Amino acid sequence: MLLAPALNAAAMFVFTLDLTKRRLAAFWGGLLFGFSPALWGHMTGGHLNIVWLVGFPVFAFFLRRLLLAGGWRNVTGTAFGALLACGHPNLPAYFLLPVALALAWAHADQLREARVRAALLAALALALALIMPLYWPMLAAARSVSETNTHVGGVVSQSVDLLSLFMPPPGHPLLRHSPLAALANSAVDTPYESIGYAGYAALLTAVFGVWALRGQRALRAWLVLLLAAGVLMLGPLLKVGGAALAVTVEGRAQSILLPYQALAQLPLFQWSRAPARFALTFHFALAVLGAYGVAQLLPRLRAAPAWLVVGALAAFSIGERLVALPFPLALQPASPVLNTLAAKCANSSRAVVNIPAGYTANYLGLFGQTVHHCPLLGGRVFRGVPNGETSLDFVDALLRPGPAQDIVSRPTTEAVKRALQHYAVGYVFLQHLGEGYGEDQRNWLRSTFGEPAAAGDVESLFAAAPALTNGTLPVWALAPGQWSDAQQWGSAPARWFSGSARIYLFLPQPQRGHLAFTAIPGLQLHRVEMLVNGTAAAAYAIGDWAPYASPTLDLPAGVNVIEFADRSGTENLVGDLRCLGGTPLAGKFAADVACNPHLKGARAVSVALQAVKFVPGPAQPPLAQFGSELQLLNAAWPLEVSSGTDLQVLLGWQALQKPGADYTFFIHVKDAAGQLVAQHDGQPLANNFSTLQWHAGDQISFHLRVPLPAQLPAGNYHLVLGVYNAQTGTRLDTAQGTDGLLQLGAVRVRAP
């Protein structure tokens, strides 16, 4: 990595020499590009595939020559230059495409020649043949890559602040202890990404070049490229001094949107969450213009030797564009723990998993592999995509402590070993410096695998013995950091999630079955989508504490990802909802729950889940269909109830299509003679959720509460269900009943 700036500068020297025909000007251009602050910043972040930019000038050099003269040598050089410039998935869109367009515009006259067009097409075909084998997996997973970037976030923070374009980086030795240090820090959100400083020497020579050669198309192309990259690296919002600027429109403050916001919606550009990487193209164009400027400046200076002028410019430029001094370097010696693992790996082909899964553990694990040479579960130089990291995420979630009773069944030690055996994991490397590490995890690993095979101050190695038995039961794990602590709701614990959360289900063999769970809403209704292995499986409108089920699922062996995504957005819940005894939508809770009155503060929540299970076999068929729009999935009520109380009937429905009317649901209680003794007519969720608000495919469960007369004689009674149009009173027909009435079953009433 330390050689990258010099090699980048050398390649840029060749390209700018071809442009200007002056060695000192080319030296200046190479220095500006090879030692740019953006490149130095990425070096501090360890971004090897971004700091190795030799392909940039190689691609531009051969493409320019191809446009001037064609020829197979230039075709081959352009294609290989494109390959070298594609070390990072951002770069085809951030560099290759804009530079190719700039050069094509600069040499538009040559494109009229058939041989040049043919050479250009040949270069494109050869470049695609070289690049596509490397990029095809990412193209196939384009949606996953975009979702990963959306999940990780950081587009605004990893954009260049306008102020940082003109202010040296905050780590500059002359700035970090000055009164301007705080201002410089505010202008750089992410030191290894969003350093935007151009340098005054670079800007002045570029401006002089534009002025001296004004009117030339080739120069205009580089100027447009500079300005376009400069605007795009600012990201979706205009920021100055760390704050997004806003304008007042119709009395409301609106952020100033920039072109990147629209560009980011296009293919390829969706792959990045770091607009600041356009700075690489910006500095490339700046180096070209700066080289032109020095080439025009030197003949005009007769009083001083040219080499002295360029040397002074170079010294000043390097000094003003320092990102840190001394440059941060660190030795990473092999630890005794790694040496112990290396000795074990010499006689074993079992894999190593580095946990907790995250940025730090991943890179420490990559270094560790250079010592022990065992296979890794996970481990990547570039950020992975969801499908490629599912196994690592599952194992990371599996190897964490939890309560004995949870929303999913806790795996036994033998089940944990079977799951690790499935991935050929023989060693668990616990990185104490990793994000999310805790002593409780280390203690849990001790209780599961015994004392560490080796341990140090910042790492512990556990040997995972093979499982002794073959199991058939599913193994569950909750994605860490996505669920609240467990709360007791009635007879089972529950956990809240905010926005979305995942559950991992590991199956030893393919199985057909369905998921069952109970959902608890907050104070508002939430539409929650269930995704199974990335595919939408069911949608739920959750407004009552009630059980739900998925359709029948065919799940493959190995890990399956069950994700719950709140499509309504989170709500702020203050204190402990259990203390309220009910909600505005569902009314009083059907069961008594103990609460924690000392729980204070607001939390952003979606819904809580409890009793999540995988039930082998197909989902239960619906009980009845009403009209063409509604089907009854399930119904439940207590077998015995006292007179003078409310009979609570839980109904689970699904909309086969969007209902076209406002329907009322009713429960009749009839005696043995068929006489009506009690009834309740109402709409879902205490008349707060009209069927006109239902969506096609929605599942919704709610209680209807039938008040029983205090003098109702003890005995057996029958429940009847029906649905009618609230405006016309017309009942919906059901093939499972007569006259729009469905016989639900019996209930016994006892004396109070």
Secondary structure by P-SEA (a helix, b strand, c coil): ccaaaaaaaaaaaaaaaaacccaaaaaaaaaaacccaaaaaaaaacccccccccaaaaaaaaaaaaaacccaaaaaaaaaaaaaaccccccccccaaaaaaaaaaaaccccccaaaaaaaaaaaaaaaaacccccaaaaaaaaaaaaaaaaaccccccbbbccccccccccccccccccaaaaaaaaccccccccccccaaaaaaaaaaaaaacccaaaaaaaaaaaaaaaaacccccccccbbbbbbccccccccccaaaaaaaccccccccccccaaaaaaaaaaaaaaaaaaaaaaacccccaaaaaaaaaaaaaaaaccccccbbbbbcccaaaaaaaaaaccccbbbbbccccaaaaaaaaaaaaaccccccccccccccccccaaaaaaaaaacccccccccccccaaaaaaaaaaacccbbbbccccccccaaaaaaaaaaccccccccccbbbbbbccccccccbbbbbccccccccccccccbbbbbbcccbbbbbbbccbbbbbbbbbbbbcccccbbbbbcccccccccccccccccccccccccccbbbbbbbbccbbbbbcccccccccccccccccbbbbbcccccccccccccccbbbbbccccccccccccccccccbbbbbccccccccbbbbbbbbcccccccccccbbbbbcccccccccccccccccccccccccccbbbbbbbbbbbbccccbbbbbbbbbcccccccbbbbbccccccccccbbbbbbcc
